[in-house]
Amino acid sequence: MVKALVKDPVEILKSLTPEKVDLLHATIGIVGEAGELLDAVKAHVIYNKPLDLANVLEEHGDSEFYWEHLRKNPLVMVTRIQALQDNLAKLAKRYENYRYSDQAAQSRADKATPDNKT
């Protein structure tokens, strides 16, 4: 089944553009740095090691680098401020008065369709 459903890599290669490769590069970078940050936090939380704040800050900086890379991609072209404003608008719809509740988190009003289904 997997072999039948996996997209032919030759077809993927044919559809690549420099912008798509750049987008993939940025996204791989974000995920890689998130994994490195997770390892640092895991060592602290699970193994009770002291939090390596220098490493956390390093991974945060590396992550910010790749997020900026993503934002500058010609297929994305958004500023950090625009991304943050969009996120605030989404959270304002989801959480009345910016107050967390399990019910609001589950109903996700920002994702509701016109017939009020998520």
C-alpha positions as CSV (number, residue, x, y, z in Angstrom):
1,M,0.0,0.0,0.0
2,V,2.8,2.5,0.9
3,K,4.6,1.9,-2.4
4,A,1.3,2.5,-4.3
5,L,0.5,5.7,-2.3
6,V,3.9,7.4,-2.1
7,K,4.4,10.1,-4.7
8,D,7.0,9.2,-7.2
9,P,10.2,11.1,-6.3
10,V,10.9,11.8,-9.9
11,E,7.6,13.7,-10.1
12,I,8.5,15.6,-6.9
13,L,11.9,16.5,-8.4
14,K,10.2,17.8,-11.6
15,S,8.0,20.1,-9.6
16,L,10.8,21.7,-7.6
17,T,11.6,25.4,-8.0
18,P,14.3,27.3,-6.2
19,E,11.6,28.9,-4.1
20,K,10.3,25.4,-3.1
21,V,13.8,24.2,-2.2
22,D,14.4,27.3,-0.2
23,L,11.1,26.8,1.7
24,L,12.0,23.2,2.4
25,H,15.4,24.3,3.6
26,A,13.9,26.8,6.1
27,T,11.3,24.3,7.3
28,I,13.9,21.5,7.8
29,G,16.0,24.0,9.7
30,I,13.1,25.0,12.0
31,V,12.3,21.4,12.8
32,G,15.9,20.4,13.3
33,E,16.5,23.3,15.8
34,A,13.2,22.5,17.6
35,G,14.5,18.9,18.0
36,E,17.7,20.2,19.5
37,L,15.8,22.5,21.9
38,L,13.6,19.6,22.9
39,D,16.7,17.5,23.7
40,A,17.9,20.3,26.0
41,V,14.6,20.6,27.8
42,K,14.2,16.8,28.0
43,A,17.6,16.5,29.7
44,H,16.4,19.0,32.3
45,V,12.8,17.7,32.8
46,I,13.3,13.9,32.4
47,Y,16.9,13.4,33.6
48,N,16.9,16.2,36.2
49,K,20.1,17.7,34.7
50,P,20.6,21.5,35.3
51,L,18.9,23.5,32.5
52,D,21.6,24.3,30.0
53,L,20.4,27.9,29.4
54,A,23.3,28.7,27.1
55,N,22.2,25.8,24.8
56,V,18.5,26.8,25.1
57,L,19.4,30.3,24.0
58,E,21.6,29.0,21.2
59,E,18.8,26.8,19.8
60,H,16.3,29.6,20.2
61,G,18.6,31.9,18.2
62,D,19.2,29.2,15.5
63,S,15.4,28.7,15.3
64,E,14.8,32.4,14.9
65,F,17.3,32.4,12.0
66,Y,15.4,29.7,10.2
67,W,12.0,31.4,11.0
68,E,13.3,34.6,9.4
69,H,14.6,32.5,6.4
70,L,11.0,31.1,6.1
71,R,9.4,34.6,6.3
72,K,11.7,36.0,3.6
73,N,10.9,33.1,1.2
74,P,9.2,34.5,-2.0
75,L,6.3,32.1,-1.4
76,V,5.7,33.4,2.1
77,M,6.9,37.0,2.3
78,V,5.6,38.0,5.7
79,T,7.2,40.0,8.5
80,R,7.6,38.8,12.0
81,I,5.2,41.5,13.1
82,Q,2.6,40.4,10.6
83,A,3.0,36.7,11.8
84,L,2.6,37.8,15.4
85,Q,-0.4,40.0,14.6
86,D,-2.1,37.2,12.7
87,N,-1.5,34.9,15.7
88,L,-2.9,37.4,18.2
89,A,-6.0,37.8,16.0
90,K,-6.5,34.0,15.9
91,L,-6.1,33.7,19.7
92,A,-8.6,36.6,20.2
93,K,-11.2,34.6,18.3
94,R,-10.3,31.4,20.1
95,Y,-10.1,32.7,23.7
96,E,-12.6,35.4,24.8
97,N,-10.7,38.2,26.6
98,Y,-7.5,36.1,26.1
99,R,-8.6,33.7,28.9
100,Y,-7.7,30.1,28.5
101,S,-10.4,27.4,28.9
102,D,-10.4,23.8,27.9
103,Q,-13.8,24.3,26.2
104,A,-12.4,27.2,24.1
105,A,-9.3,25.2,23.3
106,Q,-11.4,22.2,22.1
107,S,-14.0,24.2,20.2
108,R,-11.4,26.3,18.4
109,A,-13.8,29.1,17.4
110,D,-11.1,30.4,15.0
111,K,-11.4,27.2,13.0
112,A,-15.2,27.1,12.9
113,T,-16.9,26.7,9.6
114,P,-20.0,28.8,8.7
115,D,-22.2,26.0,10.0
116,N,-20.3,26.3,13.3
117,K,-18.4,23.0,13.0
118,T,-14.7,22.6,13.4
